[in-house]
Amino acid sequence: MNNAGTIHLKDHNFDLSQAENSELLIKVSPKRLSYAIINAEKQVSVLFDTALQMSVTEMVDELLSENEYLKQKYKTVKIQTETYHFTFIPDELYSASNLHIYKGLFAQNASDKVQVNHIRKAAIMNVFTVQEELIETLLEAYPQAKIYSQAEPLIDGIMYNYQGEKLILQLNESSFELLIINNHIVQYYNIFQINTPDDFNYYLLFVLQQLGLTDMDFEVIVSGDIDKESLFYKRIEKYYSKISFSSNIRIAKPGVTFQDIPEHQFFTLFNLFLCE
């Protein structure tokens, strides 16, 4: 499959026998599906990314029928899905017996499926609802898969790769995440649905003003669906001068096959590798 707008690359050294020692990392949202295979040496073996022109079910079925390597048994399969319904609980305050209380803070329905994941570096528990309709086909193919929200790989990835106070902006297909950290402390995190650069500009300035963080001397790390020619980047550039694209030091650099792929574009996908 090499449709327009689709990335599908495979390292020439990758073979099916490596699957059992590799991790299959999958990122799914209502409008996009991506996956990567990371081998035992922490190197990218396969990378796939596409905007969804069909349902997730149809896309997953098509990929499974066309790619034998996706039918192999992997050491671990991790699936990241997008959610706007979550809460963070500090480790020292979290109690599994209070799960129903935490759920009441964000769940829209009593029947909503709730997942709890530990973000060790930040010393917080992430309690969130899972969009089951997005992942049900993936779970049929990989019933032992571990489920994550968008927050875990972003926070883990940043904290494993950066120190000090940082403003992180992760741009997705129709949303963006705003994360502020100071070493291993999460000072703020949220995800916002956006359609235009004006939406992005509004939420960015509104949050920073509400937090009293109007000092434009922040070091800004950007990742996801953004480049220097993007209108979103131009908006960031209006307010900040210290801007850089996210980079991984905990995962080996992609090989020659992937050298033309902007690393920051798949920052959260690759950093699923770091999630517990």
HELIX and SHEET records of a PDB file:
HELIX    1   1 LEU A   16  ASN A   21  5                                   6    
HELIX    2   2 VAL A   56  GLU A   66  1                                  11    
HELIX    3   3 GLU A   68  LYS A   71  5                                   4    
HELIX    4   4 ASP A   91  LEU A   93  5                                   3    
HELIX    5   5 ALA A   96  ASN A   98  5                                   3    
HELIX    6   6 LEU A   99  GLY A  104  1                                   6    
HELIX    7   7 ARG A  120  ALA A  122  5                                   3    
HELIX    8   8 GLU A  132  ALA A  141  1                                  10    
HELIX    9   9 ALA A  151  ASN A  161  1                                  11    
HELIX   10  10 PRO A  197  GLN A  210  1                                  14    
HELIX   11  11 LEU A  231  TYR A  239  1                                   9    
HELIX   12  12 VAL A  256  PHE A  258  5                                   3    
HELIX   13  13 GLU A  263  PHE A  266  5                                   4    
HELIX   14  14 PHE A  267  ASN A  271  1                                   5    
HELIX   15  15 LEU A  272  LEU A  274  5                                   3    
SHEET    1   A 6 ILE A   7  LYS A  10  0                                        
SHEET    2   A 6 VAL A  44  ALA A  51 -1                                        
SHEET    3   A 6 ARG A  32  ILE A  38 -1                                        
SHEET    4   A 6 GLU A  23  SER A  29 -1                                        
SHEET    5   A 6 THR A  76  THR A  81  1                                        
SHEET    6   A 6 LYS A 146  TYR A 148  1                                        
SHEET    1   B 3 PHE A  86  PRO A  90  0                                        
SHEET    2   B 3 ILE A 124  THR A 129 -1                                        
SHEET    3   B 3 VAL A 114  ILE A 119 -1                                        
SHEET    1   C 5 ILE A 185  GLN A 193  0                                        
SHEET    2   C 5 SER A 175  ASN A 182 -1                                        
SHEET    3   C 5 GLU A 165  LEU A 171 -1                                        
SHEET    4   C 5 VAL A 220  GLY A 224  1                                        
SHEET    5   C 5 ILE A 243  PHE A 245  1                                        
END                                                                             
